Amino acid sequence: MTQVKTGDTVHIHYTGTLNDGTTFDSSEGREPLSFQVGSGQIIPGLDSAIPGMTVGDKKTVNVACDEAYGQVNPEMTQAVPRADIPADIPLETGTRLQMQTQNGQVIPVTVTAVDDSTVTLDANHPLAGQDLTFNIELVKIDAAA
């Protein structure tokens, strides 16, 4: 049987869960996730678990946060004056917004706190600081040329 190697494009079904068992993402009911192994298209801890698998293989992969979305970086949290945010923008805690940097880059942020004068925005990935578990099944390999 053909084993996955770096450079191959693979198609996997997966379910990603947190340590408490909460599912944060799944390909269930969708097309398999497709990516080129070793290309940096997915988190490193999952990418490194794929080589050597064959079609039909299933495995559980535990990914430490440092091999997923990294540790929470306090420097990526910022309090901004509430007056600087347009009145039509919803500011409930947990709301996902997009900010634009001075050079035009769009950054997703989460509202983490709101008071009368400031809104605290967090640009960390929502899964930063979390260890993740993936149940994966390899469904197809497109071998690299």
VOVOSE-68578 format. One record per residue (C-alpha): x, y, z. Coordinates in steps of 0.05 Angstrom, whole numbers, plus 32768, in hexadecimal, padded with zeros to 4 digits. Layout:
BEGIN
+------+-------+------+
: east : north :   up :
+------+-------+------+
:    X :     Y :    Z :
...
+------+-------+------+
//
This chain:
BEGIN
+------+-------+------+
: east : north :   up :
+------+-------+------+
: 8000 :  8000 : 8000 :
: 8015 :  8047 : 7FF2 :
: 802B :  806D : 8030 :
: 8024 :  80B9 : 8036 :
: 8065 :  80E0 : 802D :
: 8075 :  8129 : 8031 :
: 805D :  814D : 7FF3 :
: 8021 :  811F : 7FE8 :
: 7FDB :  813E : 7FE8 :
: 7FAF :  8119 : 8019 :
: 7F64 :  8118 : 8027 :
: 7F50 :  810B : 806E :
: 7F10 :  8109 : 8097 :
: 7F1B :  8124 : 80DD :
: 7EFB :  8138 : 811E :
: 7F20 :  8169 : 814A :
: 7F11 :  816B : 8195 :
: 7F2A :  8191 : 81D2 :
: 7F42 :  816F : 8211 :
: 7EFC :  8173 : 822F :
: 7EE0 :  814C : 81F2 :
: 7EBF :  8189 : 81D1 :
: 7EC2 :  8183 : 8185 :
: 7EDE :  81C4 : 8166 :
: 7EDF :  81AD : 811D :
: 7ECD :  8171 : 80F3 :
: 7EC9 :  815D : 80AA :
: 7E8B :  8133 : 80B9 :
: 7E57 :  813F : 8083 :
: 7E8A :  8165 : 8058 :
: 7EBF :  8154 : 8025 :
: 7F01 :  813B : 8043 :
: 7F36 :  816E : 8055 :
: 7F6B :  816F : 801E :
: 7FB2 :  818A : 8027 :
: 7FF9 :  817F : 8011 :
: 8021 :  815B : 8048 :
: 805B :  8185 : 8062 :
: 8045 :  81C5 : 8040 :
: 802F :  81EA : 807F :
: 7FE6 :  81EB : 806A :
: 7FCF :  81CD : 80AC :
: 7FE8 :  81CF : 80F4 :
: 802D :  81AE : 80FC :
: 8018 :  817A : 812F :
: 7FE4 :  815D : 8100 :
: 800E :  8164 : 80C1 :
: 8047 :  813B : 80E0 :
: 8017 :  8102 : 80F3 :
: 8003 :  80F3 : 80AB :
: 8042 :  80D7 : 8089 :
: 8043 :  808B : 808A :
: 7FF7 :  8083 : 808B :
: 7FD4 :  805B : 8054 :
: 7F8E :  8063 : 8038 :
: 7F5B :  804B : 806A :
: 7F88 :  8056 : 80A7 :
: 7F68 :  8077 : 80E3 :
: 7F8D :  8095 : 811E :
: 7F86 :  80C4 : 8158 :
: 7FB8 :  80FC : 815B :
: 7FC5 :  8125 : 8199 :
: 7FE1 :  8169 : 8188 :
: 8001 :  8195 : 81BE :
: 7FEF :  81DF : 81B8 :
: 8036 :  81F0 : 81A3 :
: 802C :  81C3 : 8165 :
: 7FE6 :  81DF : 8159 :
: 7FD5 :  8229 : 8160 :
: 800A :  823A : 8194 :
: 8007 :  8257 : 81DA :
: 7FDA :  8292 : 81E9 :
: 8003 :  82D1 : 81DC :
: 7FEE :  8309 : 820C :
: 800B :  833C : 81DB :
: 7FD4 :  832A : 81AA :
: 7F9F :  8345 : 81DA :
: 7F91 :  838F : 81D7 :
: 7F60 :  83BE : 81F9 :
: 7F46 :  83F3 : 81C9 :
: 7F1B :  8430 : 81D9 :
: 7ED2 :  841F : 81CF :
: 7ECA :  8461 : 81AB :
: 7EFA :  8448 : 8174 :
: 7ECA :  8410 : 8161 :
: 7E8E :  8422 : 8134 :
: 7E4C :  8420 : 8159 :
: 7E2E :  83EC : 812A :
: 7E63 :  83B7 : 813C :
: 7E49 :  8383 : 816E :
: 7E74 :  8382 : 81AC :
: 7E5C :  8346 : 81D4 :
: 7E92 :  831C : 81F4 :
: 7EA3 :  82E2 : 81C5 :
: 7E92 :  8308 : 8186 :
: 7EC3 :  82FC : 814D :
: 7ED6 :  833A : 8126 :
: 7F09 :  834D : 80F2 :
: 7F3B :  8385 : 80F9 :
: 7F67 :  83A3 : 80C4 :
: 7FAF :  83B5 : 80D1 :
: 7FCE :  83F5 : 80B6 :
: 7FEB :  83CE : 807B :
: 7FA7 :  83B0 : 806A :
: 7FAF :  836A : 8089 :
: 7F6E :  834E : 80A5 :
: 7F74 :  8330 : 80EA :
: 7F3B :  8308 : 810B :
: 7F31 :  831C : 8154 :
: 7F02 :  8307 : 818C :
: 7EE1 :  8338 : 81BC :
: 7EF7 :  8320 : 8201 :
: 7EDF :  8359 : 822E :
: 7EB5 :  8398 : 8228 :
: 7EAB :  83D1 : 8259 :
: 7E93 :  8419 : 8253 :
: 7ED5 :  8433 : 8238 :
: 7EFB :  83F8 : 8218 :
: 7EF3 :  83BA : 81EF :
: 7F27 :  8383 : 81F7 :
: 7F38 :  835E : 81B6 :
: 7F5F :  831D : 81B1 :
: 7F83 :  830B : 8170 :
: 7F9B :  82C7 : 8189 :
: 7F7E :  828C : 8162 :
: 7F40 :  8273 : 8187 :
: 7F64 :  8231 : 8193 :
: 7FA5 :  824F : 81AC :
: 7FBC :  822F : 81ED :
: 7F93 :  81F1 : 81E0 :
: 7FAC :  81AA : 81D7 :
: 7F84 :  8189 : 81A0 :
: 7F71 :  8142 : 818E :
: 7F60 :  812C : 8147 :
: 7F40 :  80EB : 8131 :
: 7F54 :  80E4 : 80E9 :
: 7F47 :  80B4 : 80B0 :
: 7F71 :  80B6 : 8071 :
: 7F42 :  80AE : 8035 :
: 7F6F :  80BE : 7FF9 :
: 7FB7 :  80CC : 7FE5 :
: 7FCA :  80F4 : 7FA8 :
: 8014 :  80E2 : 7FA3 :
: 8045 :  811A : 7F94 :
: 8063 :  8118 : 7F4E :
+------+-------+------+
//
